[in-house]
Amino acid sequence: MKLFIGLLILMGMQQTFAQNRTDPVLFMGNISNPFGISASGKQITTFSFEIKGFNDVSSGEAGAQVLVLGLSTTTAVSNPCNNSDNMCVQECVEYSFGVYQCFCSKGYEDSTTEAVAPSPLPQNGFVCEDVDECTLYPEPCGTGQQSCNNTIGSYNCTCISGYVVSADQESCVDFDECTNATSSDCDINASCINFDGGFRCECNRGYDGDGTNGNCTDIDECLAGNVTCGGLGTCSNTDGSYRCECIFGFEETNSTGTPTCIDIDECTDAGVSCGHPDAECQNTHGSFRCRCKKGFSGNGTHCTDIDECLGLNDCHVNATCANTHGNYTCECHEDFLGNGFTCNAGEMSYCFRARIVGRIELIRSGFLESTTEGIIRNSFGRLMVQYQRNINNFFVSGYNVTLEPTRRTILIVRICFNAISKTPDELGEIFADNSATGTLNRQFWSLRDYDECTENYLNCNDAATCENTMGDAICTCPDNRYDFGEMQGLMSGVTCMEPIEFECQGSSANISLLTPYWAQKYINVRNVFVNQGCTGFTVGDIWHRYICNGTVTANGTHLISAFKVADVIPPGGYAINRLDTTFRCIQPAQQNFTTNITSEDNVVDPGVQTDDNAESSIKPLLFVGGYKNAVVDGVRTGEKACVKLEDPNIPENIKIMVEELHTSAPGDDQKFTLLKDYCPVTLPGLEIETTNGGICFTMHRPQASTILEVQLVVNLCTIEDCPTPSCGRKRRSALMRQKRSEELKAISFLIKIDPEDTCDRDCGSGACLLDILNQKQCICPDHSIKTGDGKCKATRNGAFSNSDGSTSDMNILVLVVGLLAGAFLICLLGFVVYSRRRSSILVNDKQMEMKGVYTNSIDVD
């Protein structure tokens, strides 16, 4: 049967495909041919048919329009399928403008190969050959086929027993024996069940046998012993079934198809009465009884009212009980809110912030801004009446509704209740479960809790957490922040202050402790230790500040000033919390904070920022005596300190040029300018050498300092565009004419002076320098002069002068020093050789990791 159905579907698809609009079509036109003039002078015209082929219906209709509209001698034949000259041998379908299509009938195969110009495609329906379905398809008649006989254009079937031939003679269909009494032989107490190609008989429930006529006998269920009638009756066999004869108080039911006995509810019988208006019937198993209703006492025949107010009742302690017939009422005392069973003293008073849900733009459009609040207040009043009427234990006594200032796309109201019987959580659920029955400006509306946290409506601090609650929200500062607003009696979580402020200033730092925060942790900021020798002082009402020098250490790339901040426990005392934090200043531009918390105590984490990354990628490497020997423990005064600048991120055609070089004590405004506009500045006893990407200078010690701060201004320029310094008298004007790169970078770092350095001369504001004779000399910084004792003194206006203010005396002094230096030239050359040999012995030949220098965001290999 499935195969037969598939065959029919396949043949139907072939027929549908034959009428496809994408297949080739034909156009039949009527052509008029002028023949001549008759004897009477009239035009003689003959007519003929013309057929043209096209690839599909669309092109055929378009081509037909061109022929009909473009040629006045051609008209479309209106019914081409009825014309015997249409070339179709069997079937034809018409379209518009004389376009039609031929195809073969069902049962025939299209063998057409002929094309009709101008289309090159073979047409359909010119040659149709019979299809032998009996040989082409297996069982074309279906499952019940006995034989298949082919005919022209079709076929016919004969069927096996249980099947009959269909009306079109082309299939075998099932014969339903159960609908034909002469074909089935089932017993009167049996059911006939038809199936594809046959049937069977089955005895009905309550009978036993094979189902055929005379072979279904009654089953005696009572004799079989598997029927108990629920233990409440006697089984009685019937033909094909049984019944139960139930005892008194029970009746038979057969709702499930199996008879049994069930209890009779006498109380539903209108004839049963307990005889007293305050009694009620109570059904029992197989019977019933009468009892007094709730609120009455008695035996069910006689009932009297119980005065609950004299005994047990559910009235609240702050309510008055009033007895009624069979019941009682409770009423709350004055100044109490409730239904009598629950009486609140009015202590539940709070404000609830809610969002109006609805089409806000339409609700607002009907009111002026000044009247919107009043309209909402009136609608809310009606809503409260509705809630008190429909919701159990909902009571309100006094409230105020105000409209919160928000953007116009939302409506937020704040409802402050004088007394209400529901908690904020319960009220929020009521708002969510009960929509308002009224309207605002003819728009339905309802109330929902407003989540203040989604838009930070309460302006919580960035460090605080916002927790939405029903009707409100709570801003909470983290444990490592101090809530300043809460201390002032303002909203909490709005001002969250860091408990420690740390600011690097060179190798020193300002460390401020927030007094009230640490007091909450039971830590007295006055008992805090910050490095040896540091003392603190109070700033304002809430800060205690320490200004200290750090404990300086050096590694391969950085100079680190450490500040240990820890509380001190007095002798015999104990601590609940501990403060134990170490801060580090990494010079000059980075300021990194690190925290060292011990695991033995409950140490409070102040939660301050711990990283400050630099951005420069230029890597300065420090050497001594040239560019081969890396600095190990520092540089001594008089030695040649060399800085090599490298940047792995710049291309090969970029040149690094040092434009300026300044030195000073760390953080000191007094600068020693050693290089200006790419040219060395003359300072007695100090040498400067510049190379591509590097510079060397004579090491010197600022007054009372063990560190020299170096500041470089570096110019990154392409090789062809780099300036060419001219360091003569006219060097500045020459440099102004040079093309200058805009890629200027400032690099600052510290050089540790060798601990064994002996240059300790008092130079005032200047720096100590060991010259080639190993003599301790002083060099003066910018805007200073050298006094008669060799010390340096800053000048007010920056002009150079001696201690008496006479420039001529200073010039004479310089001239004398120059003559003395020339007189000892030979001795000086000998000492130069000795000094260079001594420098090369200080370190190994192999370049070592640079120590005692800090640069911005670089690592030294």
Steps between C-alpha positions, in 0.01 A plus 500: 500500500787740588667419168179562312448834668861596418437405135193722483694789651781447248261495203322807632835678524573412138169647389556817701852530362357480144308823565795686650520870410875465452457243218495606131172649369343584164336812359222473236440812295256588220685677215316715239649494147384770248437318166387768260213725391164358393305612192296724727816662632504335845807359667524120483658345814581139589566366853737230632618362833857536626653310798817615675689336789634665817711374791238552776173671580658835593703529182204370299260764629762772451576380146130476416448863604785609276350311203146623559587861584792538262348342187164626385451182294513260804228434759497241779266202470265518800453122553807327358423170684172471303679547168576174321829644369652553847734194456395347840415129476336464843488776762520879475500788751451866407667814634453864389569668161447177304771313690435133575684182597465134389548198726422129505211344690537278803629158403708632210865593476605816313756413227493837319834619358376765256572866570300793361687816404609734630544283816775235475343289776298184423127552548265272701193298397580447128584127537329300783567128547312257725667411835481131606445554871483127571863445394634839596393494869492209751144436622339815354165373638632497857541233770183313404600458134437162338574605140554818293379538137635787291264701275562793265554795724419309816479155665254290708537277805374172647525454877556221751246406771444778752541774235274647229579696183466876528254698291769603248615136472859610578544387864399234755341633819422319826154341529346568846340166588368640830257730318358205303308255716528225241877524488571472874398208726546651848291398803227734619706557819817570305649799315622499138841667453596586142860524380666546161405196292298317767317504839479317834236435773555568872256411781370795696591567865330246724514223238757240411571331160650555154234752398347305213131431482385287797843501668463778763377376842418703813764526776360462857707769679339416836602134469855595410528667840681814377207733568435627856272799439736687731404272786175695531261282296424164338610411144222389259598371153333639186538421130841639408545679832389504866342733753538578869216486751630753757431511873304784668667843465677407176402494135633338182705702250640397166682819403825313425336206321547280807199493735576573867331642814559860616376700798172693469536866609177541692576868562448579133155339509240774538293270718762488779467774766665544836197691630691801645601815307839519675585134433654348187504151346833316493532195275660187642603169344168332421296751705490861629476702823392849608729743683479862606658757270818689591418756765235279660505219756261204541428145374379594154135486597518794744766775435575818698721798406854514645613844625860498373570830671473324836751236404737429215506743208754634250452870575821697536599611847441859382153421363145471645299176454123514420294177503259424214266207427740211437800730460671814632670816370821681598565873474840662564523757776549865417851586366543142379484387138363163384199276460465411868690176470817696416537843659815702429597792714588702189868419527515385134548837335740526207545646153476292183647614167301353210501516120177560308464240224303591188528715191680783677513734200121485467443529875718813517349653186164548670627704795703806573812425702360699792177297511644151431583440866147584613340274237726210602425562870122476439540183291719347770231574759247301300755221469544482879123472546497214247784318679337534845176361361648203310821405685493325833647693796589804288459817707633853443466806717641817346753534217658757272585458129767717332632493145879450484703716256604271212526505122167521315511142373429360848275586794632433852290565810596491867224385735552567871255311726410623848380149588460188286440135583727361226879491493684649199560151362131412533395830343737442205341160438153658514602761242636223274195272535223761485473745213296816543145485369494874426684704238725804478409717201299203368810280521514191722774515759651301785777533758827309528806528719755741348852357480709802598824310438452463123548874445688580824202713602643548851844609369686216670877537505692315225664283766169427675255220428135576436244247625143547386237440766124505466407869483854629553870419458809487722844634406782333695866595501740204488681393813820674387327839460365748756140619463541873553134578424377260768726673753336834407150355537449498122415217262740209529717376215521836320844610625740206541849618597825303470648440847856578386626765260852447368693751288859458385723808497836385375645266757264634768124464527188639664298230677162603641284273718124555525454522878131395535543198272790358700320586825219266384768232464624578854830638367632833633669685213730670752643160588594424138866456407617630160877446451762598752493864604161586350247694704139568421270799546125558482353669192147631549251284684541163331857459365831413664796554266858377487768662280799265490809403315495147367739213553685500167610178327602428141465208263605455140260756358336701776576709806235419759401705807305284744257621769378251758171599660411290806315549826692468827350301788582659838671272754245270658235594244328296228355576159172398338616609153845575369640747246806365319554647153811586301493769231772554243598802293676394178679805366461723318167485320344177619328470834422139587328391819546150635334349805670250733233342721612245756303179551521502879279803575166632373663763282270762349542536123470876422407416138706779336631499141820298471618550139601802293654392168730727296473524119852581373673227299848660485748287692799688650795277597763630741873433459820632654819603314338444155230269365652164594491481879153505658447670837499257794486685834482858375733760347767698679551873452762574236422181305345515156131406523359392161135455406408292194144555372317215328143466375398165347179656366652752254607415141862502380472837323418678830787658688504571876664835577551650846394864483527595869665355812429625852607356835396579859440350840174300496204739501727811518419805287872590474603351164842444342459556127765286327354498146284761327382493136717188440814693611703449824497781757845592631542421869853493644619142560196337335510322163204417272513268198204427272455211257211364295251382761730564796677755720786493753577754774721533807320365808441755779331492841227757589543645848418242777344259252582138415295509182528703182180565308554517122253658260537455124302657215521263205420581137381211282556598137555337163865486396454734205301755706707503823651836594875556455618681813752782461641559845694820429402852597212506255371154586157615616419691182630208294283253686195717448548456125517119533189291436395376846308180569185520710581163664648640826499273805603579858683224687578522869692252713719478811865398526622362829834637610747229597493446879882519504501843337712751699394830341344663806602866462244757615398671176194687625237479226753340263639153440830336596730377221832311509717645226782319319734594786256323737431838660153577636356787296160670496291566192205737522148447362309737277443851634770480768854626563807366677599697809850563628504181709418288194136442591204570272238761571176559312450842345173690512481603133702219347804718404843373585699708747744447783426545866570876484279549198797582273517311170860613435631318807336179384655533153847542654446193717405288200808621307734407786352152528550449126868597514565266792331214312727553199813499716428151627392348165764223495408380851136501415549272199665242723214498741249461215662172401488382862135600543379314188688184599344510846144530353537198272604275793179574698276262301537185295549513126159340453215755512307452826142573589457872562443583867426828675304662217124547446337573170142522378349158410822327391681183594875459469636172368 
